Amino acid sequence: MKNLKIRLETESDYHHVEELTREAFWNLYFPGCDEHYLCHILRDHKDFIKELDYVAEIDGRVIGSIMYTHSFLLSDDGEKVPTVSFGPIGVHPDFQRIGIGTALIEKTTTLLKQKGVPAIVIYGDPHNYCKHGFKNGLDYQVSNMEGEYPLGLLVLELQPGFFGKKKWKAKQSSVFEFNPQEVIEFDKQFPEKEKKHLYSQELFKMNIRAFLKG
């Protein structure tokens, strides 16, 4: 895409990234959002992967972002394998559906393949990620820590043949476990926006309660 630049995030980008992430997720999954707060706390967390913290820029304006954390898989026989997870990944609404998110994912997955990382494990909407090669965890015998296969537990195999006969449980970073009250306080530094109930929130509630049978 002409004028699109994918580069590492710098400290001067922090607030811009939080702003665009807020715009991207506002009222999408519930009234308001918390993804911009997650961006804020991620950077100082032990599981944050700074070398995979990329932004998308067009004509000097930061309009997209992807952030990664360390995660791991635990097999039934006790093997522990490091993996990674991304999120938030956000694109400003003015630039959505023109390939910005795809460019961020392709840039970082290429780097991860070179590093020999076996897989990316995320929770997300299959409609957004299956086009990038993600499959439900069930297809790779990857469950959550309770042994269940949520609809939104998605896996991208980066090293072909890594997943075989073993069963795995996926564990994500503790950074995703934060106090909702902290989000409310953090959001006060941004311009006030109306919180609304939208149909996308009903779809999200269905998705997070949906599980596949093994």
ZADRENSE-931206 format. One line per field, with one value per residue (C-alpha): x, y, z; residue number from 1. Coordinates in nm, 3 decimals, always signed. Layout:
REM ZADRENSE-931206
u <- c(X_...)
v <- c(Y_...)
w <- c(Z_...)
n <- c(NUM_...)
REM end
This chain:
REM ZADRENSE-931206
u <- c(+0.000_+0.140_+0.269_+0.215_+0.504_+0.525_+0.777_+0.852_+0.659_+0.849_+0.769_+0.632_+0.370_+0.225_-0.064_-0.146_-0.167_-0.394_-0.617_-0.652_-0.711_-0.987_-1.148_-1.117_-1.281_-1.525_-1.867_-1.760_-1.772_-1.944_-2.036_-1.703_-1.385_-1.075_-0.825_-0.659_-0.591_-0.442_-0.202_-0.103_-0.022_+0.129_+0.449_+0.566_+0.460_+0.712_+0.539_+0.547_+0.757_+0.902_+1.067_+0.723_+0.553_+0.476_+0.270_+0.132_+0.189_+0.051_+0.192_+0.333_+0.009_-0.001_-0.321_-0.263_-0.090_-0.012_+0.128_+0.255_+0.296_+0.468_+0.237_+0.294_+0.153_+0.153_+0.122_-0.042_+0.301_+0.434_+0.620_+0.610_+0.661_+0.690_+0.446_+0.329_-0.005_-0.104_-0.359_-0.466_-0.438_-0.621_-0.672_-0.832_-1.188_-1.095_-0.846_-1.016_-1.075_-0.796_-0.529_-0.364_-0.429_-0.315_+0.010_+0.078_+0.009_+0.217_+0.513_+0.522_+0.446_+0.737_+0.968_+0.831_+0.884_+1.244_+1.284_+1.149_+0.843_+0.606_+0.271_+0.063_-0.228_-0.496_-0.855_-1.046_-1.330_-1.275_-1.424_-1.125_-0.843_-0.922_-0.835_-0.483_-0.450_-0.572_-0.772_-0.970_-0.761_-0.954_-0.793_-0.452_-0.572_-0.507_-0.757_-0.783_-0.647_-0.981_-0.956_-1.231_-1.228_-1.377_-1.489_-1.251_-0.939_-0.742_-0.404_-0.169_+0.094_+0.418_+0.642_+0.470_+0.423_+0.469_+0.123_+0.088_-0.047_+0.003_-0.274_-0.196_-0.340_-0.285_-0.192_-0.187_-0.024_-0.165_-0.165_-0.515_-0.646_-0.696_-0.938_-1.222_-1.221_-0.869_-1.002_-1.264_-1.001_-0.762_-1.033_-1.093_-0.784_-0.948_-1.229_-1.569_-1.746_-2.098_-2.128_-2.389_-2.542_-2.482_-2.567_-2.198_-2.200_-2.470_-2.263_-1.964_-2.162_-2.263_-1.908_-1.753_-2.012_-1.963_-1.747_-1.654_-1.686_-1.373)
v <- c(+0.000_+0.336_+0.553_+0.274_+0.225_-0.058_+0.021_-0.038_+0.170_+0.450_+0.626_+0.924_+0.692_+0.571_+0.811_+0.800_+0.421_+0.436_+0.691_+0.492_+0.171_+0.342_+0.458_+0.111_-0.077_+0.175_+0.009_-0.293_-0.567_-0.380_-0.016_+0.166_-0.044_-0.143_-0.222_+0.120_+0.062_-0.277_-0.102_+0.129_-0.141_-0.388_-0.193_-0.230_-0.593_-0.877_-1.065_-0.776_-0.842_-0.506_-0.626_-0.719_-0.392_-0.248_+0.041_+0.124_+0.478_+0.664_+1.006_+1.045_+0.950_+0.637_+0.454_+0.095_-0.109_-0.467_-0.579_-0.920_-1.104_-1.425_-1.724_-2.098_-2.442_-2.721_-3.080_-3.371_-3.523_-3.203_-3.043_-2.663_-2.481_-2.100_-1.938_-1.582_-1.405_-1.075_-0.826_-0.563_-0.525_-0.211_+0.005_+0.349_+0.333_+0.574_+0.317_-0.016_-0.283_-0.170_-0.417_-0.237_-0.516_-0.774_-0.585_-0.578_-0.950_-1.046_-0.835_-0.988_-1.348_-1.337_-1.233_-1.504_-1.776_-1.665_-1.688_-2.044_-1.969_-2.267_-2.092_-1.784_-1.846_-1.582_-1.527_-1.350_-1.353_-1.635_-1.409_-1.178_-1.431_-1.750_-1.564_-1.532_-1.908_-1.938_-2.245_-2.329_-2.484_-2.808_-2.866_-2.876_-3.033_-2.706_-2.631_-2.366_-2.448_-2.610_-2.854_-2.680_-2.556_-2.205_-2.080_-1.785_-1.985_-1.960_-2.102_-2.020_-2.289_-2.115_-2.422_-2.679_-3.014_-2.886_-3.001_-3.377_-3.633_-3.441_-3.255_-2.906_-2.648_-2.280_-2.026_-1.652_-1.367_-1.240_-0.887_-0.956_-0.990_-0.631_-0.436_-0.277_+0.020_+0.103_+0.130_+0.382_+0.600_+0.574_+0.666_+1.002_+1.146_+1.102_+1.308_+1.193_+0.947_+0.807_+0.448_+0.262_-0.083_-0.219_-0.548_-0.638_-0.671_-0.940_-1.131_-1.106_-1.244_-1.542_-1.600_-1.603_-1.857_-2.088_-2.402_-2.674_-3.040_-3.250)
w <- c(+0.000_-0.102_+0.184_+0.440_+0.680_+0.933_+1.207_+1.573_+1.823_+1.996_+2.322_+2.131_+1.978_+2.309_+2.346_+1.973_+1.991_+2.294_+2.118_+1.796_+1.992_+2.189_+1.864_+1.710_+1.997_+2.143_+2.194_+1.987_+2.251_+2.534_+2.604_+2.603_+2.582_+2.778_+2.502_+2.520_+2.891_+2.803_+2.563_+2.846_+3.103_+2.859_+2.799_+3.159_+3.201_+3.222_+2.938_+2.690_+2.377_+2.283_+1.962_+1.824_+1.917_+1.573_+1.445_+1.102_+0.978_+0.677_+0.588_+0.938_+1.117_+1.333_+1.236_+1.349_+1.617_+1.718_+2.052_+2.164_+2.492_+2.593_+2.642_+2.658_+2.584_+2.841_+2.716_+2.893_+2.960_+3.120_+2.830_+2.838_+2.508_+2.476_+2.233_+2.175_+2.169_+2.014_+2.129_+2.118_+1.743_+1.638_+1.332_+1.344_+1.202_+0.920_+0.788_+0.850_+0.585_+0.356_+0.469_+0.761_+1.012_+0.758_+0.705_+1.081_+1.117_+0.814_+0.927_+1.274_+1.175_+0.930_+1.214_+1.443_+1.183_+1.150_+1.528_+1.529_+1.742_+1.695_+1.718_+1.791_+2.030_+2.071_+2.174_+1.899_+1.650_+1.395_+1.125_+1.166_+1.187_+0.995_+0.674_+0.814_+0.863_+1.222_+1.319_+1.628_+1.902_+1.864_+1.524_+1.692_+2.021_+2.202_+2.480_+2.748_+3.094_+3.185_+2.893_+2.692_+2.333_+2.322_+1.983_+2.016_+2.108_+1.784_+1.685_+1.398_+1.343_+1.243_+1.223_+0.998_+1.169_+1.523_+1.625_+1.615_+1.856_+2.179_+2.355_+2.483_+2.718_+2.640_+2.906_+2.835_+3.024_+3.352_+3.204_+3.070_+3.426_+3.538_+3.753_+3.549_+3.787_+3.670_+3.315_+3.424_+3.589_+3.296_+3.045_+3.214_+3.042_+2.700_+2.542_+2.661_+2.430_+2.454_+2.564_+2.360_+2.332_+1.981_+1.811_+1.790_+2.168_+2.148_+1.894_+2.124_+2.419_+2.206_+2.086_+2.433_+2.553_+2.254_+2.275_+2.027_+2.117_+2.103)
n <- c(1_2_3_4_5_6_7_8_9_10_11_12_13_14_15_16_17_18_19_20_21_22_23_24_25_26_27_28_29_30_31_32_33_34_35_36_37_38_39_40_41_42_43_44_45_46_47_48_49_50_51_52_53_54_55_56_57_58_59_60_61_62_63_64_65_66_67_68_69_70_71_72_73_74_75_76_77_78_79_80_81_82_83_84_85_86_87_88_89_90_91_92_93_94_95_96_97_98_99_100_101_102_103_104_105_106_107_108_109_110_111_112_113_114_115_116_117_118_119_120_121_122_123_124_125_126_127_128_129_130_131_132_133_134_135_136_137_138_139_140_141_142_143_144_145_146_147_148_149_150_151_152_153_154_155_156_157_158_159_160_161_162_163_164_165_166_167_168_169_170_171_172_173_174_175_176_177_178_179_180_181_182_183_184_185_186_187_188_189_190_191_192_193_194_195_196_197_198_199_200_201_202_203_204_205_206_207_208_209_210_211_212_213_214)
REM end
